[in-house]
Amino acid sequence: MEFDVNRVLSRLTVAHRKANEEAMCEIGLHSGQVQILASLWEKDGQSQADLVRDLCVSPPTVNKMVARLSDANFVSTKKCPEDKRLMRVY
């Protein structure tokens, strides 16, 4: 019984991931970009350094993903009013 439940859960996970990736592809998103959007959903206006820590990816990866999301009008970036060196992602 336990083996059957594990197999069903594994297949369900794969099917869910595939359906999610297909749906995101239809609107021009990739799985990593969705994670940035989800993080911003929880806390809008994060810096790229915050996103690096939250998602456990490298700064260049976040920079590239944010740039592509910005180009596609999924996010916008603004300089932080308190610290002009920081860019906030919305």
Distance bins in CASP14 RR format, pairs under 12 A and 6 or more apart:
PFRMAT RR
TARGET T0000
AUTHOR 0000-0000-0000
RMODE 2
METHOD distances of the structure
MODEL  1
1 7 0 0 0 0 0 1 0 0 0 0 0
1 8 0 0 0 0 0 1 0 0 0 0 0
2 8 0 0 0 0 0 1 0 0 0 0 0
2 9 0 0 0 0 0 1 0 0 0 0 0
3 9 0 0 0 0 0 1 0 0 0 0 0
3 10 0 0 0 0 0 1 0 0 0 0 0
4 10 0 0 0 0 0 1 0 0 0 0 0
4 11 0 0 0 0 0 1 0 0 0 0 0
5 11 0 0 0 0 0 1 0 0 0 0 0
5 12 0 0 0 0 0 1 0 0 0 0 0
6 12 0 0 0 0 0 1 0 0 0 0 0
6 13 0 0 0 0 0 1 0 0 0 0 0
7 13 0 0 0 0 0 1 0 0 0 0 0
7 14 0 0 0 0 0 1 0 0 0 0 0
8 14 0 0 0 0 0 1 0 0 0 0 0
8 15 0 0 0 0 0 1 0 0 0 0 0
9 15 0 0 0 0 0 1 0 0 0 0 0
9 16 0 0 0 0 0 1 0 0 0 0 0
10 16 0 0 0 0 0 1 0 0 0 0 0
10 17 0 0 0 0 0 1 0 0 0 0 0
11 17 0 0 0 0 0 1 0 0 0 0 0
11 18 0 0 0 0 0 1 0 0 0 0 0
12 18 0 0 0 0 0 1 0 0 0 0 0
12 19 0 0 0 0 0 1 0 0 0 0 0
13 19 0 0 0 0 0 1 0 0 0 0 0
13 20 0 0 0 0 0 1 0 0 0 0 0
14 20 0 0 0 0 0 1 0 0 0 0 0
14 21 0 0 0 0 0 1 0 0 0 0 0
15 21 0 0 0 0 0 1 0 0 0 0 0
15 22 0 0 0 0 0 1 0 0 0 0 0
16 22 0 0 0 0 0 1 0 0 0 0 0
16 23 0 0 0 0 0 1 0 0 0 0 0
17 23 0 0 0 0 0 1 0 0 0 0 0
17 24 0 0 0 0 0 1 0 0 0 0 0
17 31 0 0 0 0 1 0 0 0 0 0 0
17 34 0 0 0 0 0 1 0 0 0 0 0
18 24 0 0 0 0 0 1 0 0 0 0 0
18 25 0 0 0 0 0 1 0 0 0 0 0
18 31 0 0 0 0 0 1 0 0 0 0 0
19 25 0 0 0 0 0 1 0 0 0 0 0
19 26 0 0 0 0 0 1 0 0 0 0 0
20 26 0 0 0 0 0 1 0 0 0 0 0
20 27 0 0 0 0 0 1 0 0 0 0 0
20 29 0 0 0 0 0 1 0 0 0 0 0
20 30 0 0 0 0 0 1 0 0 0 0 0
20 31 1 0 0 1 0 0 0 0 0 0 0
20 32 0 0 0 0 0 1 0 0 0 0 0
20 34 1 0 0 1 0 0 0 0 0 0 0
20 35 0 0 0 0 0 1 0 0 0 0 0
20 38 0 0 0 0 0 1 0 0 0 0 0
21 27 0 0 0 0 0 1 0 0 0 0 0
21 28 0 0 0 0 0 1 0 0 0 0 0
21 29 0 0 0 0 1 0 0 0 0 0 0
21 30 0 0 0 0 1 0 0 0 0 0 0
21 31 1 0 0 1 0 0 0 0 0 0 0
21 32 0 0 0 0 0 1 0 0 0 0 0
21 33 0 0 0 0 0 1 0 0 0 0 0
21 34 0 0 0 0 1 0 0 0 0 0 0
22 28 0 0 0 0 0 1 0 0 0 0 0
22 29 0 0 0 0 0 1 0 0 0 0 0
22 30 0 0 0 0 0 1 0 0 0 0 0
22 31 0 0 0 0 0 1 0 0 0 0 0
23 29 0 0 0 0 1 0 0 0 0 0 0
23 30 0 0 0 0 0 1 0 0 0 0 0
23 31 0 0 0 0 0 1 0 0 0 0 0
23 34 0 0 0 0 1 0 0 0 0 0 0
24 30 1 0 0 1 0 0 0 0 0 0 0
24 31 1 0 0 1 0 0 0 0 0 0 0
24 32 0 0 0 0 1 0 0 0 0 0 0
24 33 1 0 0 1 0 0 0 0 0 0 0
24 34 1 0 1 0 0 0 0 0 0 0 0
24 35 0 0 0 0 0 1 0 0 0 0 0
24 37 0 0 0 0 1 0 0 0 0 0 0
24 38 0 0 0 0 0 1 0 0 0 0 0
24 72 0 0 0 0 0 1 0 0 0 0 0
24 74 0 0 0 0 0 1 0 0 0 0 0
25 31 0 0 0 0 1 0 0 0 0 0 0
25 33 0 0 0 0 0 1 0 0 0 0 0
25 34 0 0 0 0 0 1 0 0 0 0 0
27 33 0 0 0 0 0 1 0 0 0 0 0
27 34 0 0 0 0 0 1 0 0 0 0 0
27 37 0 0 0 0 0 1 0 0 0 0 0
27 69 0 0 0 0 0 1 0 0 0 0 0
27 72 0 0 0 0 1 0 0 0 0 0 0
27 73 0 0 0 0 0 1 0 0 0 0 0
27 74 0 0 0 0 1 0 0 0 0 0 0
28 34 0 0 0 0 0 1 0 0 0 0 0
28 37 0 0 0 0 0 1 0 0 0 0 0
28 68 0 0 0 0 1 0 0 0 0 0 0
28 69 0 0 0 0 0 1 0 0 0 0 0
28 71 0 0 0 0 0 1 0 0 0 0 0
28 72 1 0 0 1 0 0 0 0 0 0 0
28 73 0 0 0 0 0 1 0 0 0 0 0
28 74 0 0 0 0 1 0 0 0 0 0 0
29 35 0 0 0 0 0 1 0 0 0 0 0
29 36 0 0 0 0 1 0 0 0 0 0 0
29 37 1 0 0 1 0 0 0 0 0 0 0
29 38 0 0 0 0 0 1 0 0 0 0 0
29 65 0 0 0 0 0 1 0 0 0 0 0
29 68 0 0 0 0 1 0 0 0 0 0 0
29 69 0 0 0 0 1 0 0 0 0 0 0
29 72 0 0 0 0 1 0 0 0 0 0 0
29 73 0 0 0 0 0 1 0 0 0 0 0
29 74 1 0 0 1 0 0 0 0 0 0 0
29 75 0 0 0 0 0 1 0 0 0 0 0
30 36 0 0 0 0 0 1 0 0 0 0 0
30 37 0 0 0 0 0 1 0 0 0 0 0
30 61 0 0 0 0 0 1 0 0 0 0 0
30 64 0 0 0 0 0 1 0 0 0 0 0
30 65 0 0 0 0 1 0 0 0 0 0 0
30 68 0 0 0 0 1 0 0 0 0 0 0
30 69 0 0 0 0 1 0 0 0 0 0 0
30 72 0 0 0 0 0 1 0 0 0 0 0
30 74 0 0 0 0 0 1 0 0 0 0 0
31 37 0 0 0 0 0 1 0 0 0 0 0
31 38 0 0 0 0 0 1 0 0 0 0 0
31 55 0 0 0 0 0 1 0 0 0 0 0
31 65 0 0 0 0 0 1 0 0 0 0 0
32 38 0 0 0 0 1 0 0 0 0 0 0
32 39 0 0 0 0 0 1 0 0 0 0 0
32 51 0 0 0 0 0 1 0 0 0 0 0
32 55 1 0 0 1 0 0 0 0 0 0 0
32 56 0 0 0 0 0 1 0 0 0 0 0
32 57 0 0 0 0 1 0 0 0 0 0 0
32 61 0 0 0 0 1 0 0 0 0 0 0
32 62 0 0 0 0 1 0 0 0 0 0 0
32 64 0 0 0 0 0 1 0 0 0 0 0
32 65 1 0 0 1 0 0 0 0 0 0 0
32 66 0 0 0 0 0 1 0 0 0 0 0
32 68 0 0 0 0 0 1 0 0 0 0 0
32 69 0 0 0 0 1 0 0 0 0 0 0
32 74 0 0 0 0 0 1 0 0 0 0 0
33 39 0 0 0 0 0 1 0 0 0 0 0
33 40 0 0 0 0 0 1 0 0 0 0 0
33 51 0 0 0 0 0 1 0 0 0 0 0
33 55 0 0 0 0 0 1 0 0 0 0 0
33 57 0 0 0 0 0 1 0 0 0 0 0
33 61 0 0 0 0 0 1 0 0 0 0 0
33 62 0 0 0 0 0 1 0 0 0 0 0
33 64 0 0 0 0 0 1 0 0 0 0 0
33 65 1 0 1 0 0 0 0 0 0 0 0
33 66 0 0 0 0 1 0 0 0 0 0 0
33 67 0 0 0 0 0 1 0 0 0 0 0
33 68 1 0 0 1 0 0 0 0 0 0 0
33 69 1 0 1 0 0 0 0 0 0 0 0
33 70 0 0 0 0 0 1 0 0 0 0 0
33 71 0 0 0 0 0 1 0 0 0 0 0
33 72 0 0 0 0 1 0 0 0 0 0 0
33 74 1 0 0 1 0 0 0 0 0 0 0
33 75 0 0 0 0 1 0 0 0 0 0 0
33 89 0 0 0 0 0 1 0 0 0 0 0
34 40 0 0 0 0 0 1 0 0 0 0 0
34 41 0 0 0 0 0 1 0 0 0 0 0
34 55 0 0 0 0 0 1 0 0 0 0 0
34 65 0 0 0 0 0 1 0 0 0 0 0
34 69 0 0 0 0 1 0 0 0 0 0 0
34 74 0 0 0 0 1 0 0 0 0 0 0
35 41 0 0 0 0 0 1 0 0 0 0 0
35 42 0 0 0 0 0 1 0 0 0 0 0
35 51 0 0 0 0 1 0 0 0 0 0 0
35 52 0 0 0 0 0 1 0 0 0 0 0
35 54 0 0 0 0 1 0 0 0 0 0 0
35 55 1 0 1 0 0 0 0 0 0 0 0
35 56 0 0 0 0 1 0 0 0 0 0 0
35 57 0 0 0 0 1 0 0 0 0 0 0
35 61 0 0 0 0 0 1 0 0 0 0 0
35 62 0 0 0 0 0 1 0 0 0 0 0
35 65 0 0 0 0 1 0 0 0 0 0 0
35 66 0 0 0 0 0 1 0 0 0 0 0
35 69 0 0 0 0 0 1 0 0 0 0 0
36 42 0 0 0 0 0 1 0 0 0 0 0
36 43 0 0 0 0 0 1 0 0 0 0 0
36 44 0 0 0 0 0 1 0 0 0 0 0
36 45 0 0 0 0 0 1 0 0 0 0 0
36 46 0 0 0 0 1 0 0 0 0 0 0
36 48 0 0 0 0 1 0 0 0 0 0 0
36 50 0 0 0 0 0 1 0 0 0 0 0
36 51 1 0 0 1 0 0 0 0 0 0 0
36 52 0 0 0 0 0 1 0 0 0 0 0
36 54 0 0 0 0 1 0 0 0 0 0 0
36 55 1 0 0 1 0 0 0 0 0 0 0
36 57 0 0 0 0 1 0 0 0 0 0 0
36 61 0 0 0 0 1 0 0 0 0 0 0
36 62 1 0 0 1 0 0 0 0 0 0 0
36 63 0 0 0 0 0 1 0 0 0 0 0
36 64 0 0 0 0 0 1 0 0 0 0 0
36 65 1 0 1 0 0 0 0 0 0 0 0
36 66 1 0 0 1 0 0 0 0 0 0 0
36 67 0 0 0 0 0 1 0 0 0 0 0
36 68 0 0 0 0 1 0 0 0 0 0 0
36 69 1 0 0 1 0 0 0 0 0 0 0
36 70 0 0 0 0 0 1 0 0 0 0 0
36 72 0 0 0 0 0 1 0 0 0 0 0
36 74 0 0 0 0 1 0 0 0 0 0 0
36 75 1 0 0 1 0 0 0 0 0 0 0
36 77 0 0 0 0 0 1 0 0 0 0 0
36 89 1 0 0 1 0 0 0 0 0 0 0
36 90 0 0 0 0 0 1 0 0 0 0 0
37 43 0 0 0 0 0 1 0 0 0 0 0
37 44 0 0 0 0 0 1 0 0 0 0 0
37 46 0 0 0 0 0 1 0 0 0 0 0
37 51 0 0 0 0 0 1 0 0 0 0 0
37 55 0 0 0 0 0 1 0 0 0 0 0
37 65 0 0 0 0 1 0 0 0 0 0 0
37 66 0 0 0 0 0 1 0 0 0 0 0
37 68 0 0 0 0 0 1 0 0 0 0 0
37 69 1 0 0 1 0 0 0 0 0 0 0
37 72 0 0 0 0 0 1 0 0 0 0 0
37 74 1 0 0 1 0 0 0 0 0 0 0
37 75 1 0 0 1 0 0 0 0 0 0 0
37 89 0 0 0 0 1 0 0 0 0 0 0
37 90 0 0 0 0 0 1 0 0 0 0 0
38 44 0 0 0 0 0 1 0 0 0 0 0
38 46 0 0 0 0 0 1 0 0 0 0 0
38 51 0 0 0 0 0 1 0 0 0 0 0
38 54 0 0 0 0 1 0 0 0 0 0 0
38 55 0 0 0 0 1 0 0 0 0 0 0
38 74 0 0 0 0 0 1 0 0 0 0 0
39 45 0 0 0 0 0 1 0 0 0 0 0
39 46 1 0 0 1 0 0 0 0 0 0 0
39 47 0 0 0 0 0 1 0 0 0 0 0
39 48 0 0 0 0 0 1 0 0 0 0 0
39 50 0 0 0 0 1 0 0 0 0 0 0
39 51 1 0 1 0 0 0 0 0 0 0 0
39 52 0 0 0 0 0 1 0 0 0 0 0
39 53 0 0 0 0 0 1 0 0 0 0 0
39 54 1 0 1 0 0 0 0 0 0 0 0
39 55 1 0 0 1 0 0 0 0 0 0 0
39 56 0 0 0 0 0 1 0 0 0 0 0
39 57 0 0 0 0 0 1 0 0 0 0 0
39 62 0 0 0 0 1 0 0 0 0 0 0
39 65 0 0 0 0 0 1 0 0 0 0 0
39 66 0 0 0 0 0 1 0 0 0 0 0
39 69 0 0 0 0 0 1 0 0 0 0 0
39 75 0 0 0 0 0 1 0 0 0 0 0
39 89 0 0 0 0 1 0 0 0 0 0 0
40 46 1 0 0 1 0 0 0 0 0 0 0
40 47 0 0 0 0 0 1 0 0 0 0 0
40 48 0 0 0 0 0 1 0 0 0 0 0
40 50 0 0 0 0 1 0 0 0 0 0 0
40 51 1 0 0 1 0 0 0 0 0 0 0
40 54 0 0 0 0 1 0 0 0 0 0 0
40 55 0 0 0 0 0 1 0 0 0 0 0
40 62 0 0 0 0 0 1 0 0 0 0 0
40 65 0 0 0 0 0 1 0 0 0 0 0
40 66 0 0 0 0 1 0 0 0 0 0 0
40 69 0 0 0 0 1 0 0 0 0 0 0
40 70 0 0 0 0 0 1 0 0 0 0 0
40 74 0 0 0 0 1 0 0 0 0 0 0
40 75 1 0 0 1 0 0 0 0 0 0 0
40 76 0 0 0 0 0 1 0 0 0 0 0
40 77 0 0 0 0 0 1 0 0 0 0 0
40 88 0 0 0 0 0 1 0 0 0 0 0
40 89 1 0 0 1 0 0 0 0 0 0 0
40 90 1 0 0 1 0 0 0 0 0 0 0
41 54 0 0 0 0 0 1 0 0 0 0 0
41 74 0 0 0 0 0 1 0 0 0 0 0
41 75 0 0 0 0 0 1 0 0 0 0 0
41 89 0 0 0 0 0 1 0 0 0 0 0
41 90 0 0 0 0 0 1 0 0 0 0 0
42 50 0 0 0 0 0 1 0 0 0 0 0
42 51 0 0 0 0 0 1 0 0 0 0 0
42 54 0 0 0 0 1 0 0 0 0 0 0
42 55 0 0 0 0 0 1 0 0 0 0 0
43 50 1 0 0 1 0 0 0 0 0 0 0
43 51 0 0 0 0 1 0 0 0 0 0 0
43 53 0 0 0 0 0 1 0 0 0 0 0
43 54 0 0 0 0 1 0 0 0 0 0 0
43 88 0 0 0 0 0 1 0 0 0 0 0
43 89 0 0 0 0 0 1 0 0 0 0 0
43 90 0 0 0 0 0 1 0 0 0 0 0
44 50 0 0 0 0 0 1 0 0 0 0 0
44 51 0 0 0 0 0 1 0 0 0 0 0
44 75 0 0 0 0 1 0 0 0 0 0 0
44 76 0 0 0 0 0 1 0 0 0 0 0
44 78 0 0 0 0 0 1 0 0 0 0 0
44 88 0 0 0 0 1 0 0 0 0 0 0
44 89 0 0 0 0 1 0 0 0 0 0 0
44 90 1 0 1 0 0 0 0 0 0 0 0
45 51 0 0 0 0 1 0 0 0 0 0 0
45 54 0 0 0 0 0 1 0 0 0 0 0
45 66 0 0 0 0 0 1 0 0 0 0 0
45 75 0 0 0 0 1 0 0 0 0 0 0
45 76 0 0 0 0 1 0 0 0 0 0 0
45 77 0 0 0 0 1 0 0 0 0 0 0
45 78 0 0 0 0 1 0 0 0 0 0 0
45 79 0 0 0 0 0 1 0 0 0 0 0
45 80 0 0 0 0 1 0 0 0 0 0 0
45 81 0 0 0 0 0 1 0 0 0 0 0
45 86 0 0 0 0 0 1 0 0 0 0 0
45 87 0 0 0 0 1 0 0 0 0 0 0
45 88 1 0 1 0 0 0 0 0 0 0 0
45 89 1 0 1 0 0 0 0 0 0 0 0
45 90 1 0 1 0 0 0 0 0 0 0 0
46 52 0 0 0 0 1 0 0 0 0 0 0
46 53 0 0 0 0 1 0 0 0 0 0 0
46 54 1 0 0 1 0 0 0 0 0 0 0
46 55 0 0 0 0 0 1 0 0 0 0 0
46 62 0 0 0 0 1 0 0 0 0 0 0
46 66 0 0 0 0 0 1 0 0 0 0 0
46 75 0 0 0 0 0 1 0 0 0 0 0
46 77 0 0 0 0 0 1 0 0 0 0 0
46 78 0 0 0 0 0 1 0 0 0 0 0
46 80 0 0 0 0 0 1 0 0 0 0 0
46 86 0 0 0 0 1 0 0 0 0 0 0
46 87 0 0 0 0 0 1 0 0 0 0 0
46 88 1 0 0 1 0 0 0 0 0 0 0
46 89 1 0 1 0 0 0 0 0 0 0 0
46 90 0 0 0 0 1 0 0 0 0 0 0
47 53 0 0 0 0 1 0 0 0 0 0 0
47 54 0 0 0 0 0 1 0 0 0 0 0
47 59 0 0 0 0 0 1 0 0 0 0 0
47 62 0 0 0 0 1 0 0 0 0 0 0
47 63 0 0 0 0 0 1 0 0 0 0 0
47 66 0 0 0 0 0 1 0 0 0 0 0
47 77 0 0 0 0 1 0 0 0 0 0 0
47 78 0 0 0 0 0 1 0 0 0 0 0
47 79 0 0 0 0 0 1 0 0 0 0 0
47 80 1 0 0 1 0 0 0 0 0 0 0
47 82 0 0 0 0 0 1 0 0 0 0 0
47 83 0 0 0 0 1 0 0 0 0 0 0
47 85 0 0 0 0 1 0 0 0 0 0 0
47 86 1 0 1 0 0 0 0 0 0 0 0
47 87 1 0 0 1 0 0 0 0 0 0 0
47 88 1 0 1 0 0 0 0 0 0 0 0
47 89 1 0 0 1 0 0 0 0 0 0 0
47 90 0 0 0 0 0 1 0 0 0 0 0
48 54 0 0 0 0 0 1 0 0 0 0 0
48 55 0 0 0 0 0 1 0 0 0 0 0
48 57 0 0 0 0 0 1 0 0 0 0 0
48 58 0 0 0 0 0 1 0 0 0 0 0
48 59 1 0 0 1 0 0 0 0 0 0 0
48 60 0 0 0 0 0 1 0 0 0 0 0
48 61 0 0 0 0 0 1 0 0 0 0 0
48 62 1 0 1 0 0 0 0 0 0 0 0
48 63 1 0 0 1 0 0 0 0 0 0 0
48 64 0 0 0 0 0 1 0 0 0 0 0
48 65 0 0 0 0 1 0 0 0 0 0 0
48 66 1 0 0 1 0 0 0 0 0 0 0
48 67 0 0 0 0 0 1 0 0 0 0 0
48 69 0 0 0 0 0 1 0 0 0 0 0
48 70 0 0 0 0 0 1 0 0 0 0 0
48 75 0 0 0 0 0 1 0 0 0 0 0
48 77 0 0 0 0 1 0 0 0 0 0 0
48 80 0 0 0 0 0 1 0 0 0 0 0
48 85 0 0 0 0 0 1 0 0 0 0 0
48 86 0 0 0 0 1 0 0 0 0 0 0
48 87 1 0 0 1 0 0 0 0 0 0 0
48 88 0 0 0 0 1 0 0 0 0 0 0
48 89 1 0 0 1 0 0 0 0 0 0 0
49 55 0 0 0 0 0 1 0 0 0 0 0
49 57 0 0 0 0 0 1 0 0 0 0 0
49 58 0 0 0 0 0 1 0 0 0 0 0
49 59 1 0 0 1 0 0 0 0 0 0 0
49 62 0 0 0 0 1 0 0 0 0 0 0
49 63 0 0 0 0 0 1 0 0 0 0 0
49 66 0 0 0 0 0 1 0 0 0 0 0
49 80 0 0 0 0 0 1 0 0 0 0 0
49 83 0 0 0 0 0 1 0 0 0 0 0
49 85 0 0 0 0 0 1 0 0 0 0 0
49 86 1 0 0 1 0 0 0 0 0 0 0
49 87 0 0 0 0 1 0 0 0 0 0 0
49 88 0 0 0 0 0 1 0 0 0 0 0
49 89 0 0 0 0 0 1 0 0 0 0 0
50 59 0 0 0 0 0 1 0 0 0 0 0
50 62 0 0 0 0 1 0 0 0 0 0 0
50 66 0 0 0 0 0 1 0 0 0 0 0
50 80 0 0 0 0 0 1 0 0 0 0 0
50 86 0 0 0 0 1 0 0 0 0 0 0
50 87 0 0 0 0 0 1 0 0 0 0 0
50 88 0 0 0 0 1 0 0 0 0 0 0
50 89 0 0 0 0 1 0 0 0 0 0 0
51 57 0 0 0 0 1 0 0 0 0 0 0
51 58 0 0 0 0 0 1 0 0 0 0 0
51 59 0 0 0 0 1 0 0 0 0 0 0
51 61 0 0 0 0 1 0 0 0 0 0 0
51 62 1 0 1 0 0 0 0 0 0 0 0
51 63 0 0 0 0 1 0 0 0 0 0 0
51 64 0 0 0 0 0 1 0 0 0 0 0
51 65 0 0 0 0 1 0 0 0 0 0 0
51 66 1 0 0 1 0 0 0 0 0 0 0
51 69 0 0 0 0 0 1 0 0 0 0 0
51 75 0 0 0 0 0 1 0 0 0 0 0
51 77 0 0 0 0 0 1 0 0 0 0 0
51 86 0 0 0 0 0 1 0 0 0 0 0
51 87 0 0 0 0 0 1 0 0 0 0 0
51 88 0 0 0 0 0 1 0 0 0 0 0
51 89 1 0 0 1 0 0 0 0 0 0 0
51 90 0 0 0 0 0 1 0 0 0 0 0
52 58 1 0 0 1 0 0 0 0 0 0 0
52 59 1 0 1 0 0 0 0 0 0 0 0
52 60 0 0 0 0 1 0 0 0 0 0 0
52 61 0 0 0 0 1 0 0 0 0 0 0
52 62 1 0 1 0 0 0 0 0 0 0 0
52 63 0 0 0 0 1 0 0 0 0 0 0
52 64 0 0 0 0 0 1 0 0 0 0 0
52 65 0 0 0 0 0 1 0 0 0 0 0
52 66 0 0 0 0 0 1 0 0 0 0 0
52 89 0 0 0 0 0 1 0 0 0 0 0
53 59 0 0 0 0 0 1 0 0 0 0 0
53 62 0 0 0 0 1 0 0 0 0 0 0
54 62 0 0 0 0 1 0 0 0 0 0 0
54 89 0 0 0 0 0 1 0 0 0 0 0
55 61 0 0 0 0 1 0 0 0 0 0 0
55 62 1 0 0 1 0 0 0 0 0 0 0
55 65 0 0 0 0 1 0 0 0 0 0 0
55 66 0 0 0 0 0 1 0 0 0 0 0
55 89 0 0 0 0 0 1 0 0 0 0 0
56 62 0 0 0 0 0 1 0 0 0 0 0
57 63 0 0 0 0 0 1 0 0 0 0 0
57 64 0 0 0 0 0 1 0 0 0 0 0
57 65 0 0 0 0 1 0 0 0 0 0 0
57 66 0 0 0 0 0 1 0 0 0 0 0
58 64 0 0 0 0 1 0 0 0 0 0 0
58 65 0 0 0 0 0 1 0 0 0 0 0
59 65 0 0 0 0 0 1 0 0 0 0 0
59 66 0 0 0 0 0 1 0 0 0 0 0
60 66 0 0 0 0 0 1 0 0 0 0 0
60 67 0 0 0 0 0 1 0 0 0 0 0
61 67 0 0 0 0 0 1 0 0 0 0 0
61 68 0 0 0 0 0 1 0 0 0 0 0
62 68 0 0 0 0 0 1 0 0 0 0 0
62 69 0 0 0 0 0 1 0 0 0 0 0
62 70 0 0 0 0 0 1 0 0 0 0 0
62 75 0 0 0 0 0 1 0 0 0 0 0
62 77 0 0 0 0 0 1 0 0 0 0 0
62 87 0 0 0 0 0 1 0 0 0 0 0
62 89 0 0 0 0 1 0 0 0 0 0 0
63 69 0 0 0 0 0 1 0 0 0 0 0
63 70 0 0 0 0 0 1 0 0 0 0 0
63 77 0 0 0 0 0 1 0 0 0 0 0
63 87 0 0 0 0 1 0 0 0 0 0 0
63 89 0 0 0 0 0 1 0 0 0 0 0
64 70 0 0 0 0 0 1 0 0 0 0 0
64 71 0 0 0 0 0 1 0 0 0 0 0
65 71 0 0 0 0 0 1 0 0 0 0 0
65 72 0 0 0 0 0 1 0 0 0 0 0
65 74 0 0 0 0 0 1 0 0 0 0 0
65 75 0 0 0 0 1 0 0 0 0 0 0
65 89 0 0 0 0 1 0 0 0 0 0 0
66 72 0 0 0 0 0 1 0 0 0 0 0
66 74 0 0 0 0 1 0 0 0 0 0 0
66 75 1 0 0 1 0 0 0 0 0 0 0
66 76 0 0 0 0 1 0 0 0 0 0 0
66 77 1 0 0 1 0 0 0 0 0 0 0
66 87 0 0 0 0 1 0 0 0 0 0 0
66 88 0 0 0 0 0 1 0 0 0 0 0
66 89 1 0 1 0 0 0 0 0 0 0 0
66 90 0 0 0 0 0 1 0 0 0 0 0
67 74 0 0 0 0 0 1 0 0 0 0 0
67 75 0 0 0 0 1 0 0 0 0 0 0
67 76 0 0 0 0 0 1 0 0 0 0 0
67 77 0 0 0 0 1 0 0 0 0 0 0
67 87 0 0 0 0 0 1 0 0 0 0 0
67 89 0 0 0 0 0 1 0 0 0 0 0
68 74 0 0 0 0 1 0 0 0 0 0 0
68 75 0 0 0 0 1 0 0 0 0 0 0
69 75 1 0 1 0 0 0 0 0 0 0 0
69 76 0 0 0 0 1 0 0 0 0 0 0
69 77 0 0 0 0 1 0 0 0 0 0 0
69 89 0 0 0 0 1 0 0 0 0 0 0
69 90 0 0 0 0 0 1 0 0 0 0 0
70 76 1 0 0 1 0 0 0 0 0 0 0
70 77 1 0 1 0 0 0 0 0 0 0 0
70 78 0 0 0 0 0 1 0 0 0 0 0
70 87 0 0 0 0 0 1 0 0 0 0 0
70 89 0 0 0 0 1 0 0 0 0 0 0
70 90 0 0 0 0 1 0 0 0 0 0 0
71 77 0 0 0 0 0 1 0 0 0 0 0
73 90 0 0 0 0 0 1 0 0 0 0 0
74 89 0 0 0 0 0 1 0 0 0 0 0
74 90 0 0 0 0 0 1 0 0 0 0 0
75 87 0 0 0 0 0 1 0 0 0 0 0
75 88 0 0 0 0 0 1 0 0 0 0 0
75 89 1 0 1 0 0 0 0 0 0 0 0
75 90 1 0 0 1 0 0 0 0 0 0 0
76 87 0 0 0 0 0 1 0 0 0 0 0
76 88 0 0 0 0 1 0 0 0 0 0 0
76 89 1 0 0 1 0 0 0 0 0 0 0
76 90 1 0 1 0 0 0 0 0 0 0 0
77 86 0 0 0 0 0 1 0 0 0 0 0
77 87 1 0 1 0 0 0 0 0 0 0 0
77 88 1 0 0 1 0 0 0 0 0 0 0
77 89 1 0 1 0 0 0 0 0 0 0 0
77 90 1 0 0 1 0 0 0 0 0 0 0
78 84 0 0 0 0 0 1 0 0 0 0 0
78 86 0 0 0 0 1 0 0 0 0 0 0
78 87 1 0 0 1 0 0 0 0 0 0 0
78 88 1 0 1 0 0 0 0 0 0 0 0
78 89 0 0 0 0 1 0 0 0 0 0 0
78 90 1 0 0 1 0 0 0 0 0 0 0
79 85 0 0 0 0 1 0 0 0 0 0 0
79 86 1 0 0 1 0 0 0 0 0 0 0
79 87 1 0 0 1 0 0 0 0 0 0 0
79 88 1 0 0 1 0 0 0 0 0 0 0
79 89 0 0 0 0 0 1 0 0 0 0 0
79 90 0 0 0 0 0 1 0 0 0 0 0
80 86 1 1 0 0 0 0 0 0 0 0 0
80 87 1 0 0 1 0 0 0 0 0 0 0
80 88 1 0 1 0 0 0 0 0 0 0 0
80 89 0 0 0 0 0 1 0 0 0 0 0
80 90 0 0 0 0 0 1 0 0 0 0 0
81 87 0 0 0 0 0 1 0 0 0 0 0
81 88 0 0 0 0 1 0 0 0 0 0 0
82 88 0 0 0 0 0 1 0 0 0 0 0
END
